């Protein structure tokens, strides 16, 4: 009986605080923290601390289990309102795409340029090496990726691979697109991740991917299919290859933060570059998803070369404008 009276007295003295906190938490959960006025936010923090104190006391004096469960649940909900993200998922995605991503790319622009030059150099070297000796094609391209598109294939077969995608339809197109996204995302994330190893593996990854593109380019150019080849690869390739290069630039950014911290402490420099690089990689993953959709669906069903080059020009202009002007003139929060 004494225990019940103690629990009743404890609840009566403090329950007004709990109910007020529960009301504020419920409003924030329905409409977001921004729906609360400044005075409500200040009161929310005070009520949360008071309720945490009540929970500690209730545990110490072993009050009834129902009351403890109520207070624990209320404190958990309040914690996420008080200390959780102040923006909704939709707002965070919007901020990433409209502001943070292009700003981070511009902050790492010289790292991205370096990654792009390495990729381009690898492409040119791969083209020339295979032109000198076609057997080198197999050194740069894994058989599982070539799918019969190698120097032993006849011209008509190579042409067919650029235009005959009609047999890929419906569910198989979606599976193909998902596979491409997974593969390209792995390459991009690896370029970013190895940046912490002083950036040296990024040189290898950028160069080796360029070598493969150069080998394929020579193969189709040697059969008089150069225009058709670029019309096949670039509708998605503008977006995909740019995303991979951005990941390489993010890796170089991490390497700079580690090796050349400048006036900052090494950990502070690495943290700064890590935030920028992480934002770039997150945006690049979304680009790879878009590229996978284009490659797996659009490119396999649209065989008009004029339309393909129209997509190439459109995507090129879009990305130049997006990374050149996206997020400019906005106030940093």
KOLSE-241935 format. One record per residue (C-alpha): x, y, z; chain. Coordinates in Angstrom, 2 decimals, m for minus. Example, Ala and Ser with C-alpha at 12.3 -4.5 7.8 and 13.67 -1.06 7.14 Angstrom:
KOLSE-241935
<domi><east>12.30</east><north>m4.50</north><up>7.80</up><ch>A</ch></domi>
<domi><east>13.67</east><north>m1.06</north><up>7.14</up><ch>A</ch></domi>
END
This chain:
KOLSE-241935
<domi><east>0.00</east><north>0.00</north><up>0.00</up><ch>A</ch></domi>
<domi><east>2.83</east><north>2.36</north><up>0.84</up><ch>A</ch></domi>
<domi><east>4.40</east><north>1.68</north><up>m2.56</up><ch>A</ch></domi>
<domi><east>1.12</east><north>2.50</north><up>m4.36</up><ch>A</ch></domi>
<domi><east>0.73</east><north>5.75</north><up>m2.43</up><ch>A</ch></domi>
<domi><east>4.31</east><north>6.71</north><up>m3.19</up><ch>A</ch></domi>
<domi><east>3.75</east><north>6.05</north><up>m6.90</up><ch>A</ch></domi>
<domi><east>0.51</east><north>8.03</north><up>m6.93</up><ch>A</ch></domi>
<domi><east>2.12</east><north>10.99</north><up>m5.14</up><ch>A</ch></domi>
<domi><east>5.14</east><north>10.86</north><up>m7.48</up><ch>A</ch></domi>
<domi><east>2.88</east><north>10.90</north><up>m10.56</up><ch>A</ch></domi>
<domi><east>0.62</east><north>13.66</north><up>m9.25</up><ch>A</ch></domi>
<domi><east>3.55</east><north>15.99</north><up>m8.51</up><ch>A</ch></domi>
<domi><east>5.16</east><north>15.57</north><up>m11.94</up><ch>A</ch></domi>
<domi><east>2.59</east><north>14.42</north><up>m14.48</up><ch>A</ch></domi>
<domi><east>1.76</east><north>17.95</north><up>m15.66</up><ch>A</ch></domi>
<domi><east>5.38</east><north>18.22</north><up>m16.89</up><ch>A</ch></domi>
<domi><east>5.13</east><north>14.89</north><up>m18.70</up><ch>A</ch></domi>
<domi><east>1.84</east><north>15.71</north><up>m20.41</up><ch>A</ch></domi>
<domi><east>3.15</east><north>19.08</north><up>m21.56</up><ch>A</ch></domi>
<domi><east>6.28</east><north>17.42</north><up>m22.95</up><ch>A</ch></domi>
<domi><east>4.20</east><north>14.74</north><up>m24.66</up><ch>A</ch></domi>
<domi><east>2.08</east><north>17.40</north><up>m26.33</up><ch>A</ch></domi>
<domi><east>5.11</east><north>19.26</north><up>m27.69</up><ch>A</ch></domi>
<domi><east>6.73</east><north>16.03</north><up>m28.89</up><ch>A</ch></domi>
<domi><east>3.55</east><north>14.92</north><up>m30.65</up><ch>A</ch></domi>
<domi><east>3.27</east><north>18.28</north><up>m32.42</up><ch>A</ch></domi>
<domi><east>6.91</east><north>18.09</north><up>m33.56</up><ch>A</ch></domi>
<domi><east>6.43</east><north>14.53</north><up>m34.81</up><ch>A</ch></domi>
<domi><east>3.39</east><north>15.52</north><up>m36.86</up><ch>A</ch></domi>
<domi><east>4.56</east><north>18.84</north><up>m38.29</up><ch>A</ch></domi>
<domi><east>8.32</east><north>19.00</north><up>m37.73</up><ch>A</ch></domi>
<domi><east>10.40</east><north>20.89</north><up>m35.17</up><ch>A</ch></domi>
<domi><east>10.02</east><north>24.08</north><up>m37.19</up><ch>A</ch></domi>
<domi><east>6.33</east><north>24.11</north><up>m36.26</up><ch>A</ch></domi>
<domi><east>7.32</east><north>24.90</north><up>m32.67</up><ch>A</ch></domi>
<domi><east>7.76</east><north>28.49</north><up>m31.58</up><ch>A</ch></domi>
<domi><east>11.00</east><north>29.68</north><up>m30.00</up><ch>A</ch></domi>
<domi><east>9.49</east><north>29.62</north><up>m26.52</up><ch>A</ch></domi>
<domi><east>8.21</east><north>26.09</north><up>m27.12</up><ch>A</ch></domi>
<domi><east>11.68</east><north>24.94</north><up>m28.14</up><ch>A</ch></domi>
<domi><east>13.21</east><north>26.38</north><up>m24.99</up><ch>A</ch></domi>
<domi><east>10.48</east><north>24.79</north><up>m22.89</up><ch>A</ch></domi>
<domi><east>10.96</east><north>21.48</north><up>m24.72</up><ch>A</ch></domi>
<domi><east>14.58</east><north>21.21</north><up>m23.59</up><ch>A</ch></domi>
<domi><east>13.65</east><north>22.08</north><up>m19.99</up><ch>A</ch></domi>
<domi><east>10.78</east><north>19.59</north><up>m19.90</up><ch>A</ch></domi>
<domi><east>12.99</east><north>16.88</north><up>m21.41</up><ch>A</ch></domi>
<domi><east>15.62</east><north>17.29</north><up>m18.70</up><ch>A</ch></domi>
<domi><east>12.91</east><north>17.27</north><up>m16.00</up><ch>A</ch></domi>
<domi><east>11.39</east><north>14.08</north><up>m17.40</up><ch>A</ch></domi>
<domi><east>14.80</east><north>12.39</north><up>m17.59</up><ch>A</ch></domi>
<domi><east>15.22</east><north>13.28</north><up>m13.91</up><ch>A</ch></domi>
<domi><east>11.80</east><north>11.80</north><up>m13.15</up><ch>A</ch></domi>
<domi><east>12.75</east><north>8.59</north><up>m14.93</up><ch>A</ch></domi>
<domi><east>15.96</east><north>8.32</north><up>m12.91</up><ch>A</ch></domi>
<domi><east>14.09</east><north>8.76</north><up>m9.66</up><ch>A</ch></domi>
<domi><east>11.38</east><north>6.29</north><up>m10.69</up><ch>A</ch></domi>
<domi><east>14.01</east><north>3.67</north><up>m11.42</up><ch>A</ch></domi>
<domi><east>15.83</east><north>4.34</north><up>m8.15</up><ch>A</ch></domi>
<domi><east>12.76</east><north>3.91</north><up>m5.96</up><ch>A</ch></domi>
<domi><east>11.35</east><north>1.03</north><up>m8.06</up><ch>A</ch></domi>
<domi><east>7.99</east><north>2.49</north><up>m9.02</up><ch>A</ch></domi>
<domi><east>5.40</east><north>0.45</north><up>m10.93</up><ch>A</ch></domi>
<domi><east>6.41</east><north>m1.01</north><up>m14.28</up><ch>A</ch></domi>
<domi><east>3.71</east><north>0.78</north><up>m16.32</up><ch>A</ch></domi>
<domi><east>4.93</east><north>4.18</north><up>m15.18</up><ch>A</ch></domi>
<domi><east>8.55</east><north>3.28</north><up>m15.99</up><ch>A</ch></domi>
<domi><east>7.60</east><north>2.09</north><up>m19.50</up><ch>A</ch></domi>
<domi><east>5.61</east><north>5.29</north><up>m20.10</up><ch>A</ch></domi>
<domi><east>8.51</east><north>7.52</north><up>m19.02</up><ch>A</ch></domi>
<domi><east>11.07</east><north>5.52</north><up>m21.02</up><ch>A</ch></domi>
<domi><east>8.97</east><north>5.77</north><up>m24.18</up><ch>A</ch></domi>
<domi><east>8.37</east><north>9.49</north><up>m23.68</up><ch>A</ch></domi>
<domi><east>12.07</east><north>10.17</north><up>m23.10</up><ch>A</ch></domi>
<domi><east>13.04</east><north>8.23</north><up>m26.22</up><ch>A</ch></domi>
<domi><east>10.59</east><north>10.20</north><up>m28.38</up><ch>A</ch></domi>
<domi><east>11.70</east><north>13.49</north><up>m26.85</up><ch>A</ch></domi>
<domi><east>15.37</east><north>12.65</north><up>m27.38</up><ch>A</ch></domi>
<domi><east>14.94</east><north>12.39</north><up>m31.16</up><ch>A</ch></domi>
<domi><east>13.04</east><north>15.68</north><up>m31.24</up><ch>A</ch></domi>
<domi><east>15.61</east><north>17.51</north><up>m29.09</up><ch>A</ch></domi>
<domi><east>18.80</east><north>16.03</north><up>m30.54</up><ch>A</ch></domi>
<domi><east>17.66</east><north>14.59</north><up>m33.86</up><ch>A</ch></domi>
<domi><east>18.03</east><north>16.26</north><up>m37.28</up><ch>A</ch></domi>
<domi><east>16.26</east><north>19.58</north><up>m37.55</up><ch>A</ch></domi>
<domi><east>15.32</east><north>18.96</north><up>m41.15</up><ch>A</ch></domi>
<domi><east>13.02</east><north>16.40</north><up>m42.70</up><ch>A</ch></domi>
<domi><east>14.36</east><north>13.84</north><up>m45.15</up><ch>A</ch></domi>
<domi><east>12.77</east><north>15.71</north><up>m48.04</up><ch>A</ch></domi>
<domi><east>14.48</east><north>18.92</north><up>m46.98</up><ch>A</ch></domi>
<domi><east>17.87</east><north>17.19</north><up>m46.61</up><ch>A</ch></domi>
<domi><east>17.62</east><north>15.59</north><up>m50.07</up><ch>A</ch></domi>
<domi><east>16.57</east><north>18.91</north><up>m51.56</up><ch>A</ch></domi>
<domi><east>19.51</east><north>20.65</north><up>m49.87</up><ch>A</ch></domi>
<domi><east>21.91</east><north>17.99</north><up>m51.16</up><ch>A</ch></domi>
<domi><east>20.77</east><north>18.22</north><up>m54.77</up><ch>A</ch></domi>
<domi><east>20.16</east><north>21.96</north><up>m55.02</up><ch>A</ch></domi>
<domi><east>23.04</east><north>23.29</north><up>m52.95</up><ch>A</ch></domi>
<domi><east>25.45</east><north>20.98</north><up>m51.10</up><ch>A</ch></domi>
<domi><east>26.44</east><north>18.65</north><up>m53.96</up><ch>A</ch></domi>
<domi><east>27.41</east><north>21.28</north><up>m56.56</up><ch>A</ch></domi>
<domi><east>29.16</east><north>23.37</north><up>m53.90</up><ch>A</ch></domi>
<domi><east>31.21</east><north>20.40</north><up>m52.74</up><ch>A</ch></domi>
<domi><east>32.19</east><north>19.59</north><up>m56.33</up><ch>A</ch></domi>
<domi><east>33.36</east><north>23.16</north><up>m56.86</up><ch>A</ch></domi>
<domi><east>35.33</east><north>22.99</north><up>m53.61</up><ch>A</ch></domi>
<domi><east>37.14</east><north>19.90</north><up>m54.96</up><ch>A</ch></domi>
<domi><east>37.27</east><north>21.09</north><up>m58.57</up><ch>A</ch></domi>
<domi><east>41.04</east><north>20.69</north><up>m58.98</up><ch>A</ch></domi>
<domi><east>40.93</east><north>17.21</north><up>m57.51</up><ch>A</ch></domi>
<domi><east>38.15</east><north>16.35</north><up>m59.98</up><ch>A</ch></domi>
<domi><east>40.18</east><north>17.84</north><up>m62.84</up><ch>A</ch></domi>
<domi><east>43.15</east><north>15.67</north><up>m61.86</up><ch>A</ch></domi>
<domi><east>40.97</east><north>12.54</north><up>m61.79</up><ch>A</ch></domi>
<domi><east>39.48</east><north>13.48</north><up>m65.16</up><ch>A</ch></domi>
<domi><east>42.88</east><north>14.01</north><up>m66.75</up><ch>A</ch></domi>
<domi><east>44.07</east><north>10.62</north><up>m65.47</up><ch>A</ch></domi>
<domi><east>40.98</east><north>8.96</north><up>m66.91</up><ch>A</ch></domi>
<domi><east>41.46</east><north>10.72</north><up>m70.26</up><ch>A</ch></domi>
<domi><east>45.14</east><north>9.81</north><up>m70.32</up><ch>A</ch></domi>
<domi><east>44.27</east><north>6.18</north><up>m69.65</up><ch>A</ch></domi>
<domi><east>41.76</east><north>6.24</north><up>m72.51</up><ch>A</ch></domi>
<domi><east>44.26</east><north>7.66</north><up>m74.99</up><ch>A</ch></domi>
<domi><east>47.00</east><north>5.27</north><up>m73.90</up><ch>A</ch></domi>
<domi><east>44.64</east><north>2.30</north><up>m74.08</up><ch>A</ch></domi>
<domi><east>43.52</east><north>3.29</north><up>m77.58</up><ch>A</ch></domi>
<domi><east>47.09</east><north>3.60</north><up>m78.86</up><ch>A</ch></domi>
<domi><east>48.39</east><north>0.43</north><up>m77.19</up><ch>A</ch></domi>
<domi><east>45.59</east><north>m1.70</north><up>m78.64</up><ch>A</ch></domi>
<domi><east>46.01</east><north>m0.03</north><up>m82.03</up><ch>A</ch></domi>
<domi><east>49.67</east><north>m1.11</north><up>m82.00</up><ch>A</ch></domi>
<domi><east>48.81</east><north>m4.65</north><up>m80.92</up><ch>A</ch></domi>
<domi><east>45.13</east><north>m5.78</north><up>m80.92</up><ch>A</ch></domi>
<domi><east>46.00</east><north>m8.71</north><up>m78.65</up><ch>A</ch></domi>
<domi><east>46.47</east><north>m6.20</north><up>m75.83</up><ch>A</ch></domi>
<domi><east>42.69</east><north>m5.73</north><up>m75.87</up><ch>A</ch></domi>
<domi><east>42.34</east><north>m8.83</north><up>m73.69</up><ch>A</ch></domi>
<domi><east>44.79</east><north>m7.38</north><up>m71.15</up><ch>A</ch></domi>
<domi><east>42.60</east><north>m4.32</north><up>m70.60</up><ch>A</ch></domi>
<domi><east>39.09</east><north>m5.80</north><up>m70.89</up><ch>A</ch></domi>
<domi><east>37.79</east><north>m8.72</north><up>m68.88</up><ch>A</ch></domi>
<domi><east>35.99</east><north>m11.31</north><up>m71.08</up><ch>A</ch></domi>
<domi><east>32.92</east><north>m11.11</north><up>m68.84</up><ch>A</ch></domi>
<domi><east>32.60</east><north>m7.42</north><up>m69.71</up><ch>A</ch></domi>
<domi><east>33.33</east><north>m7.68</north><up>m73.42</up><ch>A</ch></domi>
<domi><east>30.55</east><north>m10.25</north><up>m74.08</up><ch>A</ch></domi>
<domi><east>32.09</east><north>m11.21</north><up>m77.39</up><ch>A</ch></domi>
<domi><east>32.91</east><north>m7.65</north><up>m78.41</up><ch>A</ch></domi>
<domi><east>36.61</east><north>m8.16</north><up>m79.09</up><ch>A</ch></domi>
<domi><east>38.98</east><north>m8.07</north><up>m82.08</up><ch>A</ch></domi>
<domi><east>37.79</east><north>m11.53</north><up>m83.20</up><ch>A</ch></domi>
<domi><east>34.19</east><north>m10.31</north><up>m83.70</up><ch>A</ch></domi>
<domi><east>33.04</east><north>m9.36</north><up>m87.21</up><ch>A</ch></domi>
<domi><east>31.83</east><north>m5.85</north><up>m88.00</up><ch>A</ch></domi>
<domi><east>28.15</east><north>m6.78</north><up>m88.33</up><ch>A</ch></domi>
<domi><east>28.17</east><north>m8.41</north><up>m84.93</up><ch>A</ch></domi>
<domi><east>29.71</east><north>m5.29</north><up>m83.39</up><ch>A</ch></domi>
<domi><east>27.17</east><north>m3.08</north><up>m85.14</up><ch>A</ch></domi>
<domi><east>24.35</east><north>m5.28</north><up>m83.84</up><ch>A</ch></domi>
<domi><east>25.50</east><north>m4.79</north><up>m80.24</up><ch>A</ch></domi>
<domi><east>25.05</east><north>m1.03</north><up>m80.68</up><ch>A</ch></domi>
<domi><east>21.50</east><north>m1.15</north><up>m82.03</up><ch>A</ch></domi>
<domi><east>19.82</east><north>m4.51</north><up>m81.39</up><ch>A</ch></domi>
<domi><east>18.54</east><north>m4.08</north><up>m77.86</up><ch>A</ch></domi>
<domi><east>14.91</east><north>m4.95</north><up>m78.56</up><ch>A</ch></domi>
<domi><east>15.21</east><north>m8.41</north><up>m77.02</up><ch>A</ch></domi>
<domi><east>15.89</east><north>m6.69</north><up>m73.69</up><ch>A</ch></domi>
<domi><east>12.47</east><north>m5.61</north><up>m72.53</up><ch>A</ch></domi>
<domi><east>10.25</east><north>m5.45</north><up>m69.49</up><ch>A</ch></domi>
<domi><east>11.66</east><north>m6.99</north><up>m66.35</up><ch>A</ch></domi>
<domi><east>15.02</east><north>m7.89</north><up>m67.93</up><ch>A</ch></domi>
<domi><east>15.70</east><north>m4.21</north><up>m68.63</up><ch>A</ch></domi>
<domi><east>15.13</east><north>m3.39</north><up>m64.98</up><ch>A</ch></domi>
<domi><east>17.49</east><north>m6.17</north><up>m63.89</up><ch>A</ch></domi>
<domi><east>20.13</east><north>m5.01</north><up>m66.36</up><ch>A</ch></domi>
<domi><east>19.81</east><north>m1.45</north><up>m65.09</up><ch>A</ch></domi>
<domi><east>20.11</east><north>m2.60</north><up>m61.46</up><ch>A</ch></domi>
<domi><east>23.26</east><north>m4.60</north><up>m62.29</up><ch>A</ch></domi>
<domi><east>24.88</east><north>m1.63</north><up>m64.01</up><ch>A</ch></domi>
<domi><east>24.09</east><north>0.67</north><up>m61.10</up><ch>A</ch></domi>
<domi><east>25.57</east><north>m1.77</north><up>m58.58</up><ch>A</ch></domi>
<domi><east>28.73</east><north>m2.29</north><up>m60.63</up><ch>A</ch></domi>
<domi><east>29.36</east><north>1.39</north><up>m61.27</up><ch>A</ch></domi>
<domi><east>28.56</east><north>2.37</north><up>m57.70</up><ch>A</ch></domi>
<domi><east>31.13</east><north>m0.12</north><up>m56.42</up><ch>A</ch></domi>
<domi><east>33.79</east><north>1.35</north><up>m58.71</up><ch>A</ch></domi>
<domi><east>32.95</east><north>4.89</north><up>m57.63</up><ch>A</ch></domi>
<domi><east>32.90</east><north>4.13</north><up>m53.90</up><ch>A</ch></domi>
<domi><east>36.19</east><north>2.25</north><up>m54.19</up><ch>A</ch></domi>
<domi><east>37.79</east><north>5.31</north><up>m55.83</up><ch>A</ch></domi>
<domi><east>36.63</east><north>7.39</north><up>m52.88</up><ch>A</ch></domi>
<domi><east>37.53</east><north>4.89</north><up>m50.18</up><ch>A</ch></domi>
<domi><east>41.12</east><north>4.33</north><up>m51.27</up><ch>A</ch></domi>
<domi><east>41.80</east><north>8.06</north><up>m51.08</up><ch>A</ch></domi>
<domi><east>42.70</east><north>7.55</north><up>m47.42</up><ch>A</ch></domi>
<domi><east>45.68</east><north>5.46</north><up>m48.66</up><ch>A</ch></domi>
<domi><east>47.48</east><north>8.64</north><up>m49.74</up><ch>A</ch></domi>
<domi><east>45.48</east><north>8.63</north><up>m52.99</up><ch>A</ch></domi>
<domi><east>47.86</east><north>6.30</north><up>m54.84</up><ch>A</ch></domi>
<domi><east>45.26</east><north>3.60</north><up>m55.65</up><ch>A</ch></domi>
<domi><east>43.03</east><north>6.30</north><up>m57.17</up><ch>A</ch></domi>
<domi><east>45.66</east><north>6.85</north><up>m59.88</up><ch>A</ch></domi>
<domi><east>45.47</east><north>3.15</north><up>m60.70</up><ch>A</ch></domi>
<domi><east>41.67</east><north>3.00</north><up>m60.72</up><ch>A</ch></domi>
<domi><east>41.27</east><north>6.08</north><up>m62.90</up><ch>A</ch></domi>
<domi><east>43.94</east><north>4.89</north><up>m65.32</up><ch>A</ch></domi>
<domi><east>42.68</east><north>1.31</north><up>m65.57</up><ch>A</ch></domi>
<domi><east>39.11</east><north>2.38</north><up>m66.27</up><ch>A</ch></domi>
<domi><east>40.43</east><north>4.72</north><up>m68.94</up><ch>A</ch></domi>
<domi><east>42.45</east><north>1.90</north><up>m70.51</up><ch>A</ch></domi>
<domi><east>39.31</east><north>m0.22</north><up>m70.85</up><ch>A</ch></domi>
<domi><east>37.37</east><north>2.60</north><up>m72.52</up><ch>A</ch></domi>
<domi><east>40.31</east><north>3.25</north><up>m74.86</up><ch>A</ch></domi>
<domi><east>40.46</east><north>m0.43</north><up>m75.86</up><ch>A</ch></domi>
<domi><east>36.76</east><north>m0.53</north><up>m76.70</up><ch>A</ch></domi>
<domi><east>37.00</east><north>2.77</north><up>m78.56</up><ch>A</ch></domi>
<domi><east>39.79</east><north>1.46</north><up>m80.79</up><ch>A</ch></domi>
<domi><east>37.80</east><north>m1.71</north><up>m81.54</up><ch>A</ch></domi>
<domi><east>34.77</east><north>0.16</north><up>m82.87</up><ch>A</ch></domi>
<domi><east>36.76</east><north>2.91</north><up>m84.58</up><ch>A</ch></domi>
<domi><east>38.82</east><north>0.28</north><up>m86.42</up><ch>A</ch></domi>
<domi><east>35.60</east><north>m1.05</north><up>m87.97</up><ch>A</ch></domi>
<domi><east>34.30</east><north>2.34</north><up>m89.06</up><ch>A</ch></domi>
<domi><east>31.78</east><north>2.45</north><up>m86.20</up><ch>A</ch></domi>
<domi><east>33.27</east><north>5.36</north><up>m84.25</up><ch>A</ch></domi>
<domi><east>30.23</east><north>7.64</north><up>m84.59</up><ch>A</ch></domi>
<domi><east>27.89</east><north>4.78</north><up>m83.69</up><ch>A</ch></domi>
<domi><east>30.08</east><north>3.78</north><up>m80.71</up><ch>A</ch></domi>
<domi><east>30.07</east><north>7.21</north><up>m79.11</up><ch>A</ch></domi>
<domi><east>26.35</east><north>7.55</north><up>m79.82</up><ch>A</ch></domi>
<domi><east>25.88</east><north>4.30</north><up>m77.91</up><ch>A</ch></domi>
<domi><east>28.17</east><north>4.94</north><up>m74.95</up><ch>A</ch></domi>
<domi><east>27.80</east><north>8.66</north><up>m74.25</up><ch>A</ch></domi>
<domi><east>24.04</east><north>9.07</north><up>m73.60</up><ch>A</ch></domi>
<domi><east>24.63</east><north>7.35</north><up>m70.28</up><ch>A</ch></domi>
<domi><east>28.42</east><north>7.77</north><up>m70.29</up><ch>A</ch></domi>
<domi><east>28.38</east><north>11.54</north><up>m69.80</up><ch>A</ch></domi>
<domi><east>26.62</east><north>11.01</north><up>m66.48</up><ch>A</ch></domi>
<domi><east>28.26</east><north>7.72</north><up>m65.50</up><ch>A</ch></domi>
<domi><east>31.86</east><north>8.57</north><up>m66.32</up><ch>A</ch></domi>
<domi><east>31.50</east><north>12.00</north><up>m64.73</up><ch>A</ch></domi>
<domi><east>30.20</east><north>10.35</north><up>m61.55</up><ch>A</ch></domi>
<domi><east>33.18</east><north>7.97</north><up>m61.45</up><ch>A</ch></domi>
<domi><east>35.57</east><north>10.88</north><up>m62.01</up><ch>A</ch></domi>
<domi><east>33.85</east><north>12.81</north><up>m59.20</up><ch>A</ch></domi>
<domi><east>34.44</east><north>9.86</north><up>m56.88</up><ch>A</ch></domi>
<domi><east>38.08</east><north>9.83</north><up>m57.93</up><ch>A</ch></domi>
<domi><east>38.28</east><north>13.55</north><up>m57.17</up><ch>A</ch></domi>
<domi><east>36.74</east><north>12.88</north><up>m53.75</up><ch>A</ch></domi>
<domi><east>39.47</east><north>10.29</north><up>m53.13</up><ch>A</ch></domi>
<domi><east>42.15</east><north>12.83</north><up>m54.03</up><ch>A</ch></domi>
<domi><east>40.47</east><north>15.32</north><up>m51.70</up><ch>A</ch></domi>
<domi><east>40.79</east><north>12.88</north><up>m48.81</up><ch>A</ch></domi>
<domi><east>44.42</east><north>12.28</north><up>m49.72</up><ch>A</ch></domi>
<domi><east>45.15</east><north>16.01</north><up>m49.65</up><ch>A</ch></domi>
<domi><east>43.49</east><north>16.37</north><up>m46.25</up><ch>A</ch></domi>
<domi><east>45.70</east><north>13.61</north><up>m44.93</up><ch>A</ch></domi>
<domi><east>49.01</east><north>14.54</north><up>m46.57</up><ch>A</ch></domi>
<domi><east>48.81</east><north>18.33</north><up>m46.89</up><ch>A</ch></domi>
<domi><east>46.75</east><north>19.74</north><up>m44.02</up><ch>A</ch></domi>
<domi><east>48.13</east><north>23.25</north><up>m44.46</up><ch>A</ch></domi>
<domi><east>47.53</east><north>25.58</north><up>m41.50</up><ch>A</ch></domi>
<domi><east>44.94</east><north>23.20</north><up>m39.99</up><ch>A</ch></domi>
<domi><east>45.61</east><north>20.26</north><up>m37.75</up><ch>A</ch></domi>
<domi><east>45.76</east><north>17.03</north><up>m39.74</up><ch>A</ch></domi>
<domi><east>42.57</east><north>15.65</north><up>m38.20</up><ch>A</ch></domi>
<domi><east>40.71</east><north>18.92</north><up>m38.80</up><ch>A</ch></domi>
<domi><east>41.87</east><north>19.02</north><up>m42.41</up><ch>A</ch></domi>
<domi><east>40.86</east><north>15.39</north><up>m42.94</up><ch>A</ch></domi>
<domi><east>37.45</east><north>16.05</north><up>m41.37</up><ch>A</ch></domi>
<domi><east>36.84</east><north>19.04</north><up>m43.66</up><ch>A</ch></domi>
<domi><east>37.85</east><north>17.17</north><up>m46.81</up><ch>A</ch></domi>
<domi><east>35.94</east><north>14.13</north><up>m45.57</up><ch>A</ch></domi>
<domi><east>32.69</east><north>16.10</north><up>m45.35</up><ch>A</ch></domi>
<domi><east>33.18</east><north>17.55</north><up>m48.82</up><ch>A</ch></domi>
<domi><east>34.21</east><north>14.21</north><up>m50.30</up><ch>A</ch></domi>
<domi><east>31.32</east><north>12.38</north><up>m48.65</up><ch>A</ch></domi>
<domi><east>28.82</east><north>14.85</north><up>m50.12</up><ch>A</ch></domi>
<domi><east>30.37</east><north>14.44</north><up>m53.57</up><ch>A</ch></domi>
<domi><east>30.21</east><north>10.64</north><up>m53.37</up><ch>A</ch></domi>
<domi><east>26.60</east><north>10.69</north><up>m52.19</up><ch>A</ch></domi>
<domi><east>25.62</east><north>12.89</north><up>m55.12</up><ch>A</ch></domi>
<domi><east>27.69</east><north>10.75</north><up>m57.51</up><ch>A</ch></domi>
<domi><east>25.77</east><north>7.64</north><up>m56.40</up><ch>A</ch></domi>
<domi><east>22.55</east><north>9.36</north><up>m57.44</up><ch>A</ch></domi>
<domi><east>24.17</east><north>10.20</north><up>m60.78</up><ch>A</ch></domi>
<domi><east>25.14</east><north>6.56</north><up>m61.24</up><ch>A</ch></domi>
<domi><east>21.56</east><north>5.54</north><up>m60.56</up><ch>A</ch></domi>
<domi><east>20.41</east><north>7.92</north><up>m63.29</up><ch>A</ch></domi>
<domi><east>23.10</east><north>6.64</north><up>m65.65</up><ch>A</ch></domi>
<domi><east>22.07</east><north>3.05</north><up>m64.96</up><ch>A</ch></domi>
<domi><east>18.47</east><north>3.88</north><up>m65.87</up><ch>A</ch></domi>
<domi><east>19.57</east><north>5.53</north><up>m69.11</up><ch>A</ch></domi>
<domi><east>21.89</east><north>2.67</north><up>m70.02</up><ch>A</ch></domi>
<domi><east>19.55</east><north>m0.14</north><up>m69.05</up><ch>A</ch></domi>
<domi><east>16.32</east><north>1.25</north><up>m70.49</up><ch>A</ch></domi>
<domi><east>16.58</east><north>4.32</north><up>m72.71</up><ch>A</ch></domi>
<domi><east>19.70</east><north>3.43</north><up>m74.65</up><ch>A</ch></domi>
<domi><east>18.58</east><north>m0.13</north><up>m75.38</up><ch>A</ch></domi>
<domi><east>15.21</east><north>0.95</north><up>m76.78</up><ch>A</ch></domi>
<domi><east>16.11</east><north>4.19</north><up>m78.58</up><ch>A</ch></domi>
<domi><east>18.18</east><north>3.32</north><up>m81.66</up><ch>A</ch></domi>
<domi><east>17.90</east><north>6.59</north><up>m83.59</up><ch>A</ch></domi>
<domi><east>21.43</east><north>8.01</north><up>m83.56</up><ch>A</ch></domi>
<domi><east>20.11</east><north>11.58</north><up>m83.85</up><ch>A</ch></domi>
<domi><east>18.11</east><north>11.16</north><up>m80.65</up><ch>A</ch></domi>
<domi><east>21.12</east><north>9.60</north><up>m78.94</up><ch>A</ch></domi>
<domi><east>23.33</east><north>12.57</north><up>m79.76</up><ch>A</ch></domi>
<domi><east>20.57</east><north>14.94</north><up>m78.69</up><ch>A</ch></domi>
<domi><east>20.66</east><north>13.26</north><up>m75.27</up><ch>A</ch></domi>
<domi><east>24.46</east><north>13.59</north><up>m75.21</up><ch>A</ch></domi>
<domi><east>24.28</east><north>17.33</north><up>m75.87</up><ch>A</ch></domi>
<domi><east>21.43</east><north>17.87</north><up>m73.42</up><ch>A</ch></domi>
<domi><east>23.08</east><north>16.02</north><up>m70.53</up><ch>A</ch></domi>
<domi><east>26.40</east><north>17.77</north><up>m71.18</up><ch>A</ch></domi>
<domi><east>24.79</east><north>21.20</north><up>m71.01</up><ch>A</ch></domi>
<domi><east>22.81</east><north>20.24</north><up>m67.93</up><ch>A</ch></domi>
<domi><east>25.82</east><north>19.06</north><up>m65.91</up><ch>A</ch></domi>
<domi><east>27.92</east><north>22.06</north><up>m66.91</up><ch>A</ch></domi>
<domi><east>25.17</east><north>24.41</north><up>m65.77</up><ch>A</ch></domi>
<domi><east>24.41</east><north>22.39</north><up>m62.64</up><ch>A</ch></domi>
<domi><east>27.95</east><north>22.21</north><up>m61.32</up><ch>A</ch></domi>
<domi><east>28.82</east><north>25.70</north><up>m62.52</up><ch>A</ch></domi>
<domi><east>25.85</east><north>27.54</north><up>m61.01</up><ch>A</ch></domi>
<domi><east>24.04</east><north>25.16</north><up>m58.64</up><ch>A</ch></domi>
<domi><east>23.76</east><north>26.52</north><up>m55.08</up><ch>A</ch></domi>
<domi><east>25.29</east><north>29.91</north><up>m55.86</up><ch>A</ch></domi>
<domi><east>23.83</east><north>32.94</north><up>m54.15</up><ch>A</ch></domi>
<domi><east>22.13</east><north>30.96</north><up>m51.37</up><ch>A</ch></domi>
<domi><east>22.73</east><north>31.74</north><up>m47.73</up><ch>A</ch></domi>
<domi><east>24.59</east><north>29.07</north><up>m45.79</up><ch>A</ch></domi>
<domi><east>22.65</east><north>27.84</north><up>m42.82</up><ch>A</ch></domi>
END
